[in-house]
Amino acid sequence: MTDAKPVPDPDTGKPTDVPVVFDAAQLFRGKREIYIDFDGLRYRLRITRRGKLLLQK
């Protein structure tokens, strides 16, 4: 993906061309699934048996 859109820096709020990267191990903390609240909806992000990420509404 070469056309990255500006993303606000979490510390300053100013737009930046570099997207924020999160380490999956830190997000999941040894679990197989996490929940993400976004725009009033809850999403489930889980690691499948084959090691893929699956996002479900």
Backbone torsions as a table, in degrees:
resi	resn	phi	psi	omega
1	MET	NA	113.6	-174.8
2	THR	-102.6	-20.5	-177.0
3	ASP	-99.1	74.3	179.0
4	ALA	-75.0	135.0	178.2
5	LYS	-91.3	151.0	179.1
6	PRO	-58.6	135.8	179.8
7	VAL	-121.0	135.9	178.8
8	PRO	-66.5	135.7	175.9
9	ASP	-67.0	129.3	-177.4
10	PRO	-62.4	-23.9	-178.9
11	ASP	-87.0	-42.9	-174.4
12	THR	-103.0	-23.1	-177.0
13	GLY	81.1	-4.9	-179.8
14	LYS	-80.8	145.1	179.0
15	PRO	-63.0	144.6	175.9
16	THR	-139.6	152.3	-179.7
17	ASP	-82.9	-10.4	-176.5
18	VAL	-97.1	117.9	178.2
19	PRO	-68.5	152.3	178.0
20	VAL	-75.9	133.1	-179.6
21	VAL	-114.1	127.9	178.0
22	PHE	-111.8	140.6	176.2
23	ASP	-80.7	125.5	-177.0
24	ALA	-58.7	-37.7	-179.7
25	ALA	-62.1	-37.1	178.1
26	GLN	-72.1	-36.7	178.9
27	LEU	-67.7	-46.8	-174.5
28	PHE	-82.5	-25.2	177.8
29	ARG	48.7	45.7	176.5
30	GLY	85.0	-4.0	178.6
31	LYS	-91.8	169.7	179.6
32	ARG	-100.5	-10.9	179.2
33	GLU	-148.8	151.3	175.1
34	ILE	-136.4	163.1	177.4
35	TYR	-116.5	141.8	-178.7
36	ILE	-124.5	122.6	173.9
37	ASP	-89.4	126.3	-178.7
38	PHE	-144.1	120.4	174.9
39	ASP	54.0	41.7	177.6
40	GLY	81.4	1.9	178.9
41	LEU	-117.1	152.4	177.9
42	ARG	-108.4	127.9	178.4
43	TYR	-112.1	147.8	177.6
44	ARG	-109.4	124.1	176.2
45	LEU	-113.1	121.7	-177.9
46	ARG	-134.3	157.8	175.7
47	ILE	-95.7	123.6	-178.7
48	THR	-78.2	172.3	177.8
49	ARG	-61.6	-26.6	179.7
50	ARG	-90.4	6.2	176.5
51	GLY	82.4	18.4	177.9
52	LYS	-97.9	160.0	174.8
53	LEU	-96.9	136.2	-179.5
54	LEU	-128.9	123.3	178.6
55	LEU	-106.2	124.0	-178.6
56	GLN	-125.2	143.8	178.2
57	LYS	-84.4	NA	NA
